[in-house]
Amino acid sequence: MTIPFKTVRERWHADPAYREAHAAIGPEMDLGFSMAEARARAKLTQEEVARRMQTSQGQIARWERGQVMPSTASLRRYAEAVGARLRIQLEVTET
């Protein structure tokens, strides 16, 4: 049985300890989740995305885990590989 990624993320966000840890690692993890979710929606494996991008599966995994921030060019190629549109946004927060 496969659980949709959205369901898993909702469960994680319901856990206060997870939310605290997530806030500490911030944008890298948000980007990784977004990338993994886009890939899951496209019904592709990391290996398939890597092949389309002419990179390694390990590189895809590092991006999706938030270990490494991809360049804008790599994000554009990833979006193309999974059939998504890249949109970069800065969010202004109140201080």
Sequence and secondary structure as in RCSB ss.txt:
>XXXX:A:sequence
MTIPFKTVRERWHADPAYREAHAAIGPEMDLGFSMAEARARAKLTQEEVARRMQTSQGQIARWERGQVMPSTASL
RRYAEAVGARLRIQLEVTET
>XXXX:A:secstr
    HHHHHHHHHT HHHHHHHHHHTHHHHHHHHHHHHHHHTT  HHHHHHHHTS HHHHHHHHTTSS   HHHH
HHHHHHHT            
